Amino acid sequence: MVSEIRLYTEQEFQEKAQQYAVVLSSRGVQVNIELVEKLNARFLRLNPELALCVDACGLWLCANGMKMQPDWKAEVGRLKRASLKSEMIARACNLGEKPKLIDATAGLGHDSLLMAQLGAEVTLVERHPVLFTLLEDAHRMAMDDAFLNKAVSRIQLVFSDSAHYLEQQAKLNKVFDVVYLDPMFPQRDQNQQAEKKQAQVKKQMQLLHLILPEDGEMDLGDNLLELAQKIAKRVVVKRPRLAVFLANKEPNHQWQGDACRFDAYFQHDLV
């Protein structure tokens, strides 16, 4: 977990940068603010190490000449096209029933945003202090958007380790309609088809891979499946189409797409 990180900003955004630094400090991350003359693409190319930056658009993660934030406003086009019939995730998570749903592997929050748009009440759980702060910023900005605010109002952000949060809900005898898992995974988690090279990860995900690895690997999320099954009537796991089952456990049902699939595990004894 990142305990210290550099933050680049220009003079006019220094106060905003200091506010983010205070928030991150409260979450265990020491932020070293560095003022730069011009925070542009050239500067980012010349300073490729993992860092944060602040500009008029808020907080960003940057590295290797790229920068990334969970830009929920950029999802508006997809959200306007989305429907319960057109989205495979809607069928997998039974979104037509407007479920109470935990997204225990937040990522950039795009799946949560889509599920909230289609009616789910979403608890979005993220333990990484930098990623959580980025998500918090995206949530705040989306609340000011006339189209997004209704869906975003159905998303609650929780700063917690997902395993701890699921265990806590089990101790409280809480039952949810759905727990959604989309864990990151290293190459060894792929179905053994060595001749097929994995497509290059999108730029946004490349930056997430830099900030989230633990002991040189991504968190597979295997432990989350059993924990989720204790509190959810339905656990839905998003996987690449050829990936192995999470925790090597065969699902009760699958929805297959061209690039990914959704594995579902049903707990009929939960009411």
C-alpha positions in Angstrom: 0.0 0.0 0.0 1.3 3.5 -0.9 2.3 5.4 2.2 4.0 8.4 0.5 3.4 10.0 -2.9 4.4 13.1 -4.8 1.7 15.6 -6.0 2.4 18.0 -8.8 0.4 21.2 -9.3 0.6 24.7 -10.6 0.6 27.8 -8.4 -3.1 28.6 -9.0 -4.2 25.1 -7.8 -1.9 25.0 -4.7 -4.7 25.5 -2.2 -6.8 22.7 -3.8 -3.7 20.4 -3.8 -3.3 21.1 -0.1 -6.9 20.2 0.6 -6.3 16.8 -1.1 -3.1 16.4 0.8 -5.0 16.8 4.1 -7.6 14.2 3.1 -4.9 11.7 2.0 -2.9 12.3 5.2 -6.0 11.4 7.2 -6.0 8.1 5.3 -2.4 7.3 6.0 -0.7 8.7 2.9 2.0 11.4 3.2 1.7 13.8 0.2 4.7 15.9 -0.9 3.4 18.8 -3.0 5.7 20.0 -5.7 4.8 23.2 -7.6 5.6 23.2 -11.3 5.5 25.9 -13.9 3.3 24.0 -16.4 1.6 20.7 -15.7 1.2 19.5 -19.3 1.9 16.4 -21.4 5.6 17.2 -21.8 6.1 17.6 -18.1 4.4 14.2 -17.5 6.6 12.5 -20.1 9.7 13.9 -18.4 8.5 12.8 -15.0 7.3 9.2 -15.6 7.3 8.0 -11.9 3.9 7.3 -10.3 2.5 10.5 -8.7 -0.6 12.5 -8.3 -1.5 15.8 -10.0 -4.1 18.5 -9.4 -5.5 20.9 -12.0 -8.8 22.6 -12.9 -10.4 19.1 -13.3 -9.4 17.9 -9.8 -7.2 15.0 -8.7 -5.4 12.7 -11.1 -3.1 9.7 -10.9 -0.2 10.0 -13.3 2.7 7.9 -14.5 4.6 7.1 -17.8 3.3 10.2 -19.5 -0.3 9.3 -18.8 -2.8 10.5 -16.3 -6.1 9.0 -15.1 -9.1 9.8 -12.9 -12.4 7.9 -12.6 -14.2 10.2 -15.1 -17.8 9.3 -14.5 -19.0 12.1 -16.7 -17.3 10.4 -19.6 -19.7 7.4 -19.1 -22.8 9.5 -19.8 -23.1 8.2 -23.4 -23.0 4.6 -22.4 -25.4 5.2 -19.6 -27.9 6.8 -21.9 -27.8 3.8 -24.2 -27.9 1.2 -21.4 -31.0 -0.8 -20.6 -31.9 -3.8 -18.6 -32.2 -5.8 -21.9 -29.0 -4.6 -23.5 -26.6 -5.0 -20.6 -25.4 -8.5 -19.7 -24.4 -7.2 -16.3 -28.1 -6.2 -15.7 -29.2 -9.8 -16.3 -26.4 -11.3 -14.2 -27.1 -9.0 -11.2 -30.9 -9.0 -11.6 -31.0 -5.2 -11.8 -34.6 -5.2 -12.8 -35.4 -5.9 -9.1 -33.5 -2.8 -8.0 -31.2 -4.8 -5.7 -29.2 -3.8 -2.7 -25.8 -4.5 -4.0 -22.2 -4.4 -2.7 -19.4 -3.8 -5.3 -16.5 -5.2 -3.3 -13.9 -4.5 -6.0 -14.4 -0.9 -6.9 -11.8 -0.2 -9.6 -12.8 3.0 -11.3 -16.4 2.7 -10.3 -17.8 2.4 -13.8 -19.7 -0.8 -13.3 -21.2 0.6 -10.1 -22.2 3.7 -11.9 -23.9 1.6 -14.6 -25.7 -0.6 -12.1 -26.9 2.4 -10.1 -28.2 3.9 -13.4 -30.2 0.8 -14.0 -31.7 0.9 -10.5 -29.4 -0.8 -8.0 -28.6 0.7 -4.6 -24.8 0.3 -4.6 -22.3 0.2 -1.7 -18.9 0.8 -3.3 -16.1 -0.5 -1.2 -12.4 0.5 -1.7 -9.5 0.1 0.7 -6.7 1.9 -1.2 -6.5 5.5 0.1 -5.4 7.0 -3.2 -8.0 5.2 -5.3 -10.7 5.9 -2.8 -9.9 9.6 -2.8 -10.1 9.6 -6.6 -13.5 7.8 -6.5 -14.7 10.3 -3.8 -13.7 13.1 -6.1 -15.5 11.5 -9.1 -18.6 11.0 -7.0 -18.6 14.6 -5.8 -18.3 16.0 -9.3 -20.9 13.6 -10.7 -23.4 14.8 -8.1 -23.3 18.2 -9.7 -24.1 16.8 -13.1 -27.8 17.1 -14.0 -27.9 13.7 -15.8 -25.7 11.7 -13.4 -26.9 12.9 -10.0 -29.9 10.6 -9.7 -27.8 7.5 -10.3 -24.9 8.8 -8.2 -27.2 9.4 -5.3 -27.7 5.6 -5.2 -24.0 5.0 -4.7 -22.5 5.0 -1.2 -18.7 5.0 -0.9 -17.1 3.0 1.9 -13.4 3.3 2.7 -12.6 -0.2 3.9 -10.9 -3.5 3.1 -13.5 -5.5 1.3 -12.8 -8.7 3.2 -13.2 -6.9 6.5 -16.3 -5.1 5.3 -18.0 -8.4 4.2 -17.0 -10.1 7.5 -18.5 -7.2 9.4 -21.8 -7.4 7.5 -21.9 -11.1 8.3 -21.4 -10.5 12.0 -24.3 -8.0 11.9 -26.5 -10.7 10.1 -27.0 -8.3 7.2 -28.2 -9.8 3.9 -27.8 -8.2 0.5 -29.3 -9.1 -2.8 -26.0 -9.1 -4.7 -22.3 -8.9 -4.1 -20.4 -8.0 -7.3 -16.8 -9.0 -7.7 -14.5 -7.9 -10.5 -11.1 -8.8 -9.1 -7.8 -7.9 -10.8 -5.6 -10.8 -11.6 -2.1 -11.6 -13.0 -1.4 -13.5 -16.1 -1.3 -16.8 -14.3 -5.0 -16.6 -13.6 -5.8 -16.8 -17.3 -7.1 -20.0 -19.0 -4.0 -21.9 -20.3 -3.9 -20.8 -23.9 -0.3 -19.7 -24.0 -0.3 -19.0 -27.7 -2.9 -16.3 -27.3 -1.4 -13.1 -26.0 -3.5 -11.0 -23.6 -4.6 -7.7 -25.2 -2.8 -4.7 -23.8 -4.6 -3.2 -20.8 -6.3 0.1 -21.4 -4.3 3.1 -20.2 -6.5 3.7 -17.2 -6.0 0.2 -16.0 -2.3 0.4 -16.6 -2.1 3.1 -14.0 -4.3 1.1 -11.6 -1.9 -1.8 -12.0 1.0 0.4 -10.9 -0.8 1.5 -7.7 -2.6 -1.7 -6.7 -0.1 -4.6 -6.9 0.7 -6.5 -3.7 3.9 -8.6 -3.5 4.2 -8.3 -7.2 0.8 -9.6 -8.0 -2.8 -8.3 -8.2 -5.2 -9.4 -5.5 -7.0 -12.3 -7.0 -10.1 -11.9 -4.8 -10.3 -15.7 -4.2 -11.0 -15.1 -0.5 -13.9 -12.7 -1.2 -16.1 -15.3 -2.9 -16.7 -17.3 0.3 -17.2 -14.2 2.4 -19.7 -12.8 -0.1 -21.7 -16.0 -0.2 -22.3 -15.6 3.6 -24.3 -12.4 3.1 -25.6 -12.3 -0.5 -28.4 -14.1 -2.2 -26.4 -13.9 -5.4 -22.7 -13.4 -5.9 -21.7 -12.3 -9.4 -18.1 -12.5 -10.6 -17.0 -10.7 -13.8 -14.2 -12.6 -15.6 -12.4 -12.5 -18.9 -14.1 -15.1 -21.2 -11.3 -17.7 -20.9 -10.3 -17.1 -17.3 -10.4 -19.8 -14.7 -13.2 -19.8 -12.1 -12.7 -17.6 -9.1 -11.3 -19.7 -6.2 -11.6 -22.6 -8.7 -15.3 -22.8 -7.8 -17.7 -23.6 -10.5 -20.7 -21.2 -10.7 -24.4 -22.1 -10.7 -24.9 -20.1 -13.9 -23.0 -18.1 -16.5 -23.7 -15.3 -18.9 -21.2 -15.3 -21.8 -20.0 -12.4 -23.9 -17.4 -12.0 -26.5 -14.7 -10.6 -24.2 -16.0 -11.4 -20.7 -18.5 -13.5 -18.8 -20.4 -13.2 -15.6 -20.3 -16.2 -13.2 -23.2 -16.4 -10.7 -23.4 -18.2 -7.4 -26.8 -18.5 -5.7 -27.5 -18.8 -2.0 -31.2 -20.0 -1.8 -31.1 -20.3 2.0 -30.6 -16.5 2.5 -33.8 -14.5 2.9 
